Amino acid sequence: MAHISEPFLEIFKNELNDNSLTMVSEFKKHEGWSSLLSLLLITELEAKFGYLATVEDLRSSETI
């Protein structure tokens, strides 16, 4: 059984189009990061995990 972090990380990798990301990557420093992407991530997290992240969740996070 895959750990929850693996599919979670895959969402970030897919949206940022970067397979080098890890759970300790500082995603907001990535050249592809944008406010639009944050909304897409929130939507995907809810669709795949039933978890409704907030903008504040992302704002307060430094790493994936």
N, C-alpha and C positions, 0 to 999 in steps of 0.2 A: 504494500500500500504506500502510495506517495505521500510524503509529508506535505502539509498545506502550503508551505513556502514555495515548493516547486511550481505548482500551477500559478501561484501568485506572481512569482518571478517571471514566468513565461508571458504573462500579460504585459509587464513592463518591457520585456525584451521585444515583443511583437509591436507594441505601440511606439516604442522609441527606435525600432528597427536596428537593434544592437544586441547581438548574441554574447557580447563580452560582459554584460551586466551581471552582478552578483548581488546577494542580499545586503552587502555592505556598500554598494555603489551609492554615491550621493546623486540621486536622480535629478534633483532640481538644478544641478550644475551641468547636466547633459545638454549639449547643443540643441537637441531636439525638443527639450522641455518647453511647454507653453501652458497658458491658462486653459486653452481649448483641450489640450491633452489631459489636463487634470480632470476635466469634466468627463472625457471619454473613459478614463480609468475608473472614476467613481461609478459610471454606468456599467462597465464590465465587471467590476467587483460585485456589484449588486446582482447582476444577471447570473454570474457563475457561482457565487458563494452565498448569495442572500444577505450579504453584508453591505449596509448602506454607509459608506465612508462619507465624511463631511469634508468640506473645503478646509476647515480647521484641522482635521486629521492630517491632511496632506501638508498643510502649512507648517504644522508642528513637527513633522517627520523630516529627518535629515537623510536617512538611508531607506532603501526598499524594505 
